[in-house]
Amino acid sequence: MSSQPSGTKRKIEDGAPAPAKKARGAAANSAIVAVVNSILANPKSYPISGNEDAVRKSLVDLAKYARTLEERIAELTASGAPVAGSSKAVAVTVAVAKPAKSQAELEAAADKIRHAAQSGIKKQMSWKPSCKTGTAKWSYDGICVDPEVFGCLLGLGGPPTFKMKKFSTNEFERLVGPIKGSVRYSALYIRSSEVTVRWSETGEFKFSGSYGV
């Protein structure tokens, strides 16, 4: 029989979710840092989303991030640890964010994804009997590791704050470009009234809808 105290195993199990929670927090902070960098890089021309909910979400995220930094500094001060600005050597390691892309760089990167998506969607538009009713399904999977670029592609005014969102087909084609497939004697178009957009913090995204004549 093992001599390991029963409490040891419970402590390990109870603490197991912590690394995942810390990883999620780090990912969220990286997205906020990207927003801060973009705003500071283009303070006069940073695009503001016309979506009130998206703007409110960004402001709340920034406020939470600022409060987290305040609480961290307070903890360090209370513990006697050296803080930036003091005469002691700084003991806190701050992650250095990558330089923010300019608006022109964001547009150029978004344009590459735009052309790839147009091409990928058109290739899926083959003839099926369901094309007659406009219910043939299509989906396009891609990767965009920079949330600022993906936000620029979809005209969000910043990184996406959703995991899934529906765009009207007209709006989607305005952002990504017109989609037109061709088969013998017919042209194929997106026929669903909406296109579903899915986004993951790891950079994977999916566009999906239906098409037909």
Helices and strands as residue ranges (DSSP letters): H 6-15, H 18-41, H 52-79, H 103-124, G 129-133, E 136-143, H 147-153, E 164-168, H 169-176, E 180-183, E 186-190, E 194-199, E 204-212
